Amino acid sequence: MILFPIQVKSMRFTFNVTYDDGREEYEGIKLNRYGMQEVAGHVCFVNFRPPEKASYQLVIYAKDLDNQASH
C-alpha cells in the first residue's frame, strides 16, 4: 500500500503497471486489472496484487484540478 499525504482540495489520480521489461499483460490480461486506486478523504490508496512473482514498475499520475485554467 502506498500513501500520498498531499494537501490540495481536488486531485485526480490514475496509475499504470508494467513488467520491468515493458510488457503490460499477463496471459492476455492488462496488469492494471490487478490494481485498484481509491481516494478516501485526503489520501490516495493504490493496491496491486501481482499475478505472479516478477519485477514490476508502478507509475502513479496525479493531476491538481485546483490549478486548471478556466476556458
Sequence and secondary structure as in RCSB ss.txt:
>XXXX:A:sequence
MILFPIQVKSMRFTFNVTYDDGREEYEGIKLNRYGMQEVAGHVCFVNFRPPEKASYQLVIYAKDLDNQASH
>XXXX:A:secstr
 EE     S EEEEEEEEETTS  EETTEEGGGGEEEEEETTEEEEEE  SSS  EEEEEEEEEGGG    
